[in-house]
């Protein structure tokens, strides 16, 4: 191995970055539950 030369595994790097972005988006979307929807409070109108 040559000194100072770093080999990068591109497919592994892309997979890691893709999974990181997917995880961040999943956590972000899970935090968006405070938005009131049409169905909010529907249980009160049931008879």
mmCIF file of the N, C-alpha and C atoms, coordinates in Angstrom:
data_MODEL
# 
_entry.id   MODEL 
# 
loop_
_atom_site.group_PDB 
_atom_site.id 
_atom_site.type_symbol 
_atom_site.label_atom_id 
_atom_site.label_alt_id 
_atom_site.label_comp_id 
_atom_site.label_asym_id 
_atom_site.label_entity_id 
_atom_site.label_seq_id 
_atom_site.pdbx_PDB_ins_code 
_atom_site.Cartn_x 
_atom_site.Cartn_y 
_atom_site.Cartn_z 
_atom_site.occupancy 
_atom_site.B_iso_or_equiv 
_atom_site.pdbx_formal_charge 
_atom_site.auth_seq_id 
_atom_site.auth_comp_id 
_atom_site.auth_asym_id 
_atom_site.auth_atom_id 
_atom_site.pdbx_PDB_model_num 
ATOM 1   N N  . UNK A 1 1  ? 0.845   -1.181 0.000  1.00 0.00 ? 1  UNK A N  1 
ATOM 2   C CA . UNK A 1 1  ? 0.000   0.000  0.000  1.00 0.00 ? 1  UNK A CA 1 
ATOM 3   C C  . UNK A 1 1  ? 0.890   1.243  0.000  1.00 0.00 ? 1  UNK A C  1 
ATOM 4   N N  . UNK A 1 2  ? 0.641   2.141  -0.903 1.00 0.00 ? 2  UNK A N  1 
ATOM 5   C CA . UNK A 1 2  ? 1.440   3.348  -0.995 1.00 0.00 ? 2  UNK A CA 1 
ATOM 6   C C  . UNK A 1 2  ? 1.110   4.290  0.158  1.00 0.00 ? 2  UNK A C  1 
ATOM 7   N N  . UNK A 1 3  ? 2.136   4.916  0.680  1.00 0.00 ? 3  UNK A N  1 
ATOM 8   C CA . UNK A 1 3  ? 1.938   5.835  1.801  1.00 0.00 ? 3  UNK A CA 1 
ATOM 9   C C  . UNK A 1 3  ? 1.213   7.092  1.321  1.00 0.00 ? 3  UNK A C  1 
ATOM 10  N N  . UNK A 1 4  ? 0.212   7.510  2.076  1.00 0.00 ? 4  UNK A N  1 
ATOM 11  C CA . UNK A 1 4  ? -0.503  8.738  1.750  1.00 0.00 ? 4  UNK A CA 1 
ATOM 12  C C  . UNK A 1 4  ? -1.624  8.576  0.750  1.00 0.00 ? 4  UNK A C  1 
ATOM 13  N N  . UNK A 1 5  ? -1.827  7.375  0.247  1.00 0.00 ? 5  UNK A N  1 
ATOM 14  C CA . UNK A 1 5  ? -2.894  7.177  -0.730 1.00 0.00 ? 5  UNK A CA 1 
ATOM 15  C C  . UNK A 1 5  ? -4.080  6.490  -0.055 1.00 0.00 ? 5  UNK A C  1 
ATOM 16  N N  . UNK A 1 6  ? -5.232  7.101  -0.174 1.00 0.00 ? 6  UNK A N  1 
ATOM 17  C CA . UNK A 1 6  ? -6.445  6.558  0.437  1.00 0.00 ? 6  UNK A CA 1 
ATOM 18  C C  . UNK A 1 6  ? -7.378  6.085  -0.670 1.00 0.00 ? 6  UNK A C  1 
ATOM 19  N N  . UNK A 1 7  ? -7.806  4.839  -0.558 1.00 0.00 ? 7  UNK A N  1 
ATOM 20  C CA . UNK A 1 7  ? -8.753  4.292  -1.532 1.00 0.00 ? 7  UNK A CA 1 
ATOM 21  C C  . UNK A 1 7  ? -10.151 4.415  -0.963 1.00 0.00 ? 7  UNK A C  1 
ATOM 22  N N  . UNK A 1 8  ? -11.049 4.947  -1.743 1.00 0.00 ? 8  UNK A N  1 
ATOM 23  C CA . UNK A 1 8  ? -12.431 5.144  -1.308 1.00 0.00 ? 8  UNK A CA 1 
ATOM 24  C C  . UNK A 1 8  ? -13.321 4.142  -2.022 1.00 0.00 ? 8  UNK A C  1 
ATOM 25  N N  . UNK A 1 9  ? -14.121 3.433  -1.254 1.00 0.00 ? 9  UNK A N  1 
ATOM 26  C CA . UNK A 1 9  ? -15.091 2.493  -1.810 1.00 0.00 ? 9  UNK A CA 1 
ATOM 27  C C  . UNK A 1 9  ? -16.352 3.289  -2.158 1.00 0.00 ? 9  UNK A C  1 
ATOM 28  N N  . UNK A 1 10 ? -16.479 3.675  -3.412 1.00 0.00 ? 10 UNK A N  1 
ATOM 29  C CA . UNK A 1 10 ? -17.556 4.565  -3.840 1.00 0.00 ? 10 UNK A CA 1 
ATOM 30  C C  . UNK A 1 10 ? -18.938 3.958  -3.617 1.00 0.00 ? 10 UNK A C  1 
ATOM 31  N N  . UNK A 1 11 ? -19.210 2.709  -3.987 1.00 0.00 ? 11 UNK A N  1 
ATOM 32  C CA . UNK A 1 11 ? -20.548 2.160  -3.728 1.00 0.00 ? 11 UNK A CA 1 
ATOM 33  C C  . UNK A 1 11 ? -20.900 2.140  -2.241 1.00 0.00 ? 11 UNK A C  1 
ATOM 34  N N  . UNK A 1 12 ? -19.922 1.835  -1.397 1.00 0.00 ? 12 UNK A N  1 
ATOM 35  C CA . UNK A 1 12 ? -20.166 1.838  0.045  1.00 0.00 ? 12 UNK A CA 1 
ATOM 36  C C  . UNK A 1 12 ? -20.447 3.251  0.541  1.00 0.00 ? 12 UNK A C  1 
ATOM 37  N N  . UNK A 1 13 ? -19.711 4.215  0.040  1.00 0.00 ? 13 UNK A N  1 
ATOM 38  C CA . UNK A 1 13 ? -19.925 5.606  0.422  1.00 0.00 ? 13 UNK A CA 1 
ATOM 39  C C  . UNK A 1 13 ? -21.310 6.082  -0.009 1.00 0.00 ? 13 UNK A C  1 
ATOM 40  N N  . UNK A 1 14 ? -21.720 5.751  -1.226 1.00 0.00 ? 14 UNK A N  1 
ATOM 41  C CA . UNK A 1 14 ? -23.048 6.145  -1.708 1.00 0.00 ? 14 UNK A CA 1 
ATOM 42  C C  . UNK A 1 14 ? -24.157 5.473  -0.904 1.00 0.00 ? 14 UNK A C  1 
ATOM 43  N N  . UNK A 1 15 ? -23.973 4.213  -0.567 1.00 0.00 ? 15 UNK A N  1 
ATOM 44  C CA . UNK A 1 15 ? -24.973 3.508  0.235  1.00 0.00 ? 15 UNK A CA 1 
ATOM 45  C C  . UNK A 1 15 ? -25.085 4.129  1.621  1.00 0.00 ? 15 UNK A C  1 
ATOM 46  N N  . UNK A 1 16 ? -23.958 4.452  2.226  1.00 0.00 ? 16 UNK A N  1 
ATOM 47  C CA . UNK A 1 16 ? -23.971 5.059  3.560  1.00 0.00 ? 16 UNK A CA 1 
ATOM 48  C C  . UNK A 1 16 ? -24.633 6.431  3.537  1.00 0.00 ? 16 UNK A C  1 
ATOM 49  N N  . UNK A 1 17 ? -24.312 7.232  2.543  1.00 0.00 ? 17 UNK A N  1 
ATOM 50  C CA . UNK A 1 17 ? -24.928 8.555  2.437  1.00 0.00 ? 17 UNK A CA 1 
ATOM 51  C C  . UNK A 1 17 ? -26.424 8.456  2.165  1.00 0.00 ? 17 UNK A C  1 
ATOM 52  N N  . UNK A 1 18 ? -26.818 7.519  1.311  1.00 0.00 ? 18 UNK A N  1 
ATOM 53  C CA . UNK A 1 18 ? -28.238 7.334  1.012  1.00 0.00 ? 18 UNK A CA 1 
ATOM 54  C C  . UNK A 1 18 ? -29.016 6.920  2.254  1.00 0.00 ? 18 UNK A C  1 
ATOM 55  N N  . UNK A 1 19 ? -28.476 5.981  3.013  1.00 0.00 ? 19 UNK A N  1 
ATOM 56  C CA . UNK A 1 19 ? -29.148 5.541  4.233  1.00 0.00 ? 19 UNK A CA 1 
ATOM 57  C C  . UNK A 1 19 ? -29.176 6.641  5.288  1.00 0.00 ? 19 UNK A C  1 
ATOM 58  N N  . UNK A 1 20 ? -28.145 7.460  5.335  1.00 0.00 ? 20 UNK A N  1 
ATOM 59  C CA . UNK A 1 20 ? -28.128 8.581  6.271  1.00 0.00 ? 20 UNK A CA 1 
ATOM 60  C C  . UNK A 1 20 ? -29.218 9.584  5.936  1.00 0.00 ? 20 UNK A C  1 
ATOM 61  N N  . UNK A 1 21 ? -29.335 9.937  4.670  1.00 0.00 ? 21 UNK A N  1 
ATOM 62  C CA . UNK A 1 21 ? -30.376 10.876 4.242  1.00 0.00 ? 21 UNK A CA 1 
ATOM 63  C C  . UNK A 1 21 ? -31.755 10.288 4.486  1.00 0.00 ? 21 UNK A C  1 
ATOM 64  N N  . UNK A 1 22 ? -31.942 9.017  4.178  1.00 0.00 ? 22 UNK A N  1 
ATOM 65  C CA . UNK A 1 22 ? -33.224 8.347  4.412  1.00 0.00 ? 22 UNK A CA 1 
ATOM 66  C C  . UNK A 1 22 ? -33.581 8.367  5.900  1.00 0.00 ? 22 UNK A C  1 
ATOM 67  N N  . UNK A 1 23 ? -32.628 8.102  6.756  1.00 0.00 ? 23 UNK A N  1 
ATOM 68  C CA . UNK A 1 23 ? -32.874 8.111  8.194  1.00 0.00 ? 23 UNK A CA 1 
ATOM 69  C C  . UNK A 1 23 ? -33.228 9.491  8.705  1.00 0.00 ? 23 UNK A C  1 
ATOM 70  N N  . UNK A 1 24 ? -32.526 10.508 8.234  1.00 0.00 ? 24 UNK A N  1 
ATOM 71  C CA . UNK A 1 24 ? -32.822 11.878 8.657  1.00 0.00 ? 24 UNK A CA 1 
ATOM 72  C C  . UNK A 1 24 ? -34.216 12.283 8.202  1.00 0.00 ? 24 UNK A C  1 
ATOM 73  N N  . UNK A 1 25 ? -34.577 11.948 6.970  1.00 0.00 ? 25 UNK A N  1 
ATOM 74  C CA . UNK A 1 25 ? -35.913 12.276 6.472  1.00 0.00 ? 25 UNK A CA 1 
ATOM 75  C C  . UNK A 1 25 ? -36.996 11.525 7.231  1.00 0.00 ? 25 UNK A C  1 
ATOM 76  N N  . UNK A 1 26 ? -36.732 10.292 7.621  1.00 0.00 ? 26 UNK A N  1 
ATOM 77  C CA . UNK A 1 26 ? -37.702 9.513  8.388  1.00 0.00 ? 26 UNK A CA 1 
ATOM 78  C C  . UNK A 1 26 ? -37.947 10.146 9.751  1.00 0.00 ? 26 UNK A C  1 
ATOM 79  N N  . UNK A 1 27 ? -36.886 10.526 10.429 1.00 0.00 ? 27 UNK A N  1 
ATOM 80  C CA . UNK A 1 27 ? -37.030 11.162 11.741 1.00 0.00 ? 27 UNK A CA 1 
ATOM 81  C C  . UNK A 1 27 ? -37.722 12.511 11.599 1.00 0.00 ? 27 UNK A C  1 
ATOM 82  N N  . UNK A 1 28 ? -37.375 13.273 10.568 1.00 0.00 ? 28 UNK A N  1 
ATOM 83  C CA . UNK A 1 28 ? -38.002 14.576 10.353 1.00 0.00 ? 28 UNK A CA 1 
ATOM 84  C C  . UNK A 1 28 ? -39.492 14.427 10.086 1.00 0.00 ? 28 UNK A C  1 
ATOM 85  N N  . UNK A 1 29 ? -39.883 13.470 9.260  1.00 0.00 ? 29 UNK A N  1 
ATOM 86  C CA . UNK A 1 29 ? -41.301 13.307 8.933  1.00 0.00 ? 29 UNK A CA 1 
ATOM 87  C C  . UNK A 1 29 ? -42.094 12.801 10.130 1.00 0.00 ? 29 UNK A C  1 
ATOM 88  N N  . UNK A 1 30 ? -41.465 12.056 11.028 1.00 0.00 ? 30 UNK A N  1 
ATOM 89  C CA . UNK A 1 30 ? -42.154 11.570 12.222 1.00 0.00 ? 30 UNK A CA 1 
ATOM 90  C C  . UNK A 1 30 ? -42.455 12.719 13.178 1.00 0.00 ? 30 UNK A C  1 
ATOM 91  N N  . UNK A 1 31 ? -41.711 13.785 13.104 1.00 0.00 ? 31 UNK A N  1 
ATOM 92  C CA . UNK A 1 31 ? -41.942 14.933 13.978 1.00 0.00 ? 31 UNK A CA 1 
ATOM 93  C C  . UNK A 1 31 ? -43.033 15.853 13.490 1.00 0.00 ? 31 UNK A C  1 
ATOM 94  N N  . UNK A 1 32 ? -43.552 15.615 12.330 1.00 0.00 ? 32 UNK A N  1 
ATOM 95  C CA . UNK A 1 32 ? -44.566 16.486 11.750 1.00 0.00 ? 32 UNK A CA 1 
ATOM 96  C C  . UNK A 1 32 ? -45.976 15.997 12.052 1.00 0.00 ? 32 UNK A C  1 
ATOM 97  N N  . UNK A 1 33 ? -46.234 15.537 13.267 1.00 0.00 ? 33 UNK A N  1 
ATOM 98  C CA . UNK A 1 33 ? -47.549 14.985 13.594 1.00 0.00 ? 33 UNK A CA 1 
ATOM 99  C C  . UNK A 1 33 ? -48.455 15.989 14.291 1.00 0.00 ? 33 UNK A C  1 
ATOM 100 N N  . UNK A 1 34 ? -47.976 17.181 14.571 1.00 0.00 ? 34 UNK A N  1 
ATOM 101 C CA . UNK A 1 34 ? -48.795 18.157 15.271 1.00 0.00 ? 34 UNK A CA 1 
ATOM 102 C C  . UNK A 1 34 ? -49.749 18.912 14.350 1.00 0.00 ? 34 UNK A C  1 
ATOM 103 N N  . UNK A 1 35 ? -49.687 18.655 13.072 1.00 0.00 ? 35 UNK A N  1 
ATOM 104 C CA . UNK A 1 35 ? -50.531 19.346 12.110 1.00 0.00 ? 35 UNK A CA 1 
ATOM 105 C C  . UNK A 1 35 ? -51.946 18.783 12.201 1.00 0.00 ? 35 UNK A C  1 
ATOM 106 N N  . UNK A 1 36 ? -52.918 19.666 12.416 1.00 0.00 ? 36 UNK A N  1 
ATOM 107 C CA . UNK A 1 36 ? -54.306 19.228 12.501 1.00 0.00 ? 36 UNK A CA 1 
ATOM 108 C C  . UNK A 1 36 ? -54.817 18.862 11.111 1.00 0.00 ? 36 UNK A C  1 
ATOM 109 N N  . UNK A 1 37 ? -55.543 17.791 11.033 1.00 0.00 ? 37 UNK A N  1 
ATOM 110 C CA . UNK A 1 37 ? -56.104 17.343 9.764  1.00 0.00 ? 37 UNK A CA 1 
ATOM 111 C C  . UNK A 1 37 ? -57.621 17.385 9.838  1.00 0.00 ? 37 UNK A C  1 
ATOM 112 N N  . UNK A 1 38 ? -58.259 17.017 8.748  1.00 0.00 ? 38 UNK A N  1 
ATOM 113 C CA . UNK A 1 38 ? -59.715 16.983 8.685  1.00 0.00 ? 38 UNK A CA 1 
ATOM 114 C C  . UNK A 1 38 ? -60.279 16.000 9.706  1.00 0.00 ? 38 UNK A C  1 
ATOM 115 N N  . UNK A 1 39 ? -59.563 14.939 9.978  1.00 0.00 ? 39 UNK A N  1 
ATOM 116 C CA . UNK A 1 39 ? -60.049 13.901 10.882 1.00 0.00 ? 39 UNK A CA 1 
ATOM 117 C C  . UNK A 1 39 ? -59.795 14.218 12.358 1.00 0.00 ? 39 UNK A C  1 
ATOM 118 N N  . UNK A 1 40 ? -59.109 15.314 12.642 1.00 0.00 ? 40 UNK A N  1 
ATOM 119 C CA . UNK A 1 40 ? -58.836 15.659 14.039 1.00 0.00 ? 40 UNK A CA 1 
ATOM 120 C C  . UNK A 1 40 ? -60.144 15.943 14.762 1.00 0.00 ? 40 UNK A C  1 
ATOM 121 N N  . UNK A 1 41 ? -60.370 15.269 15.864 1.00 0.00 ? 41 UNK A N  1 
ATOM 122 C CA . UNK A 1 41 ? -61.598 15.458 16.631 1.00 0.00 ? 41 UNK A CA 1 
ATOM 123 C C  . UNK A 1 41 ? -62.781 14.683 16.094 1.00 0.00 ? 41 UNK A C  1 
ATOM 124 N N  . UNK A 1 42 ? -62.570 13.803 15.145 1.00 0.00 ? 42 UNK A N  1 
ATOM 125 C CA . UNK A 1 42 ? -63.678 13.042 14.554 1.00 0.00 ? 42 UNK A CA 1 
ATOM 126 C C  . UNK A 1 42 ? -64.330 12.124 15.576 1.00 0.00 ? 42 UNK A C  1 
ATOM 127 N N  . UNK A 1 43 ? -63.572 11.705 16.577 1.00 0.00 ? 43 UNK A N  1 
ATOM 128 C CA . UNK A 1 43 ? -64.142 10.803 17.579 1.00 0.00 ? 43 UNK A CA 1 
ATOM 129 C C  . UNK A 1 43 ? -65.234 11.509 18.389 1.00 0.00 ? 43 UNK A C  1 
ATOM 130 N N  . UNK A 1 44 ? -65.200 12.831 18.486 1.00 0.00 ? 44 UNK A N  1 
ATOM 131 C CA . UNK A 1 44 ? -66.227 13.567 19.236 1.00 0.00 ? 44 UNK A CA 1 
ATOM 132 C C  . UNK A 1 44 ? -67.561 13.576 18.504 1.00 0.00 ? 44 UNK A C  1 
ATOM 133 N N  . UNK A 1 45 ? -67.515 13.539 17.178 1.00 0.00 ? 45 UNK A N  1 
ATOM 134 C CA . UNK A 1 45 ? -68.756 13.628 16.407 1.00 0.00 ? 45 UNK A CA 1 
ATOM 135 C C  . UNK A 1 45 ? -69.405 12.272 16.175 1.00 0.00 ? 45 UNK A C  1 
ATOM 136 N N  . UNK A 1 46 ? -68.784 11.199 16.630 1.00 0.00 ? 46 UNK A N  1 
ATOM 137 C CA . UNK A 1 46 ? -69.376 9.873  16.464 1.00 0.00 ? 46 UNK A CA 1 
ATOM 138 C C  . UNK A 1 46 ? -70.515 9.688  17.464 1.00 0.00 ? 46 UNK A C  1 
ATOM 139 N N  . UNK A 1 47 ? -71.557 9.000  17.027 1.00 0.00 ? 47 UNK A N  1 
ATOM 140 C CA . UNK A 1 47 ? -72.692 8.759  17.936 1.00 0.00 ? 47 UNK A CA 1 
ATOM 141 C C  . UNK A 1 47 ? -72.781 7.313  18.327 1.00 0.00 ? 47 UNK A C  1 
# 
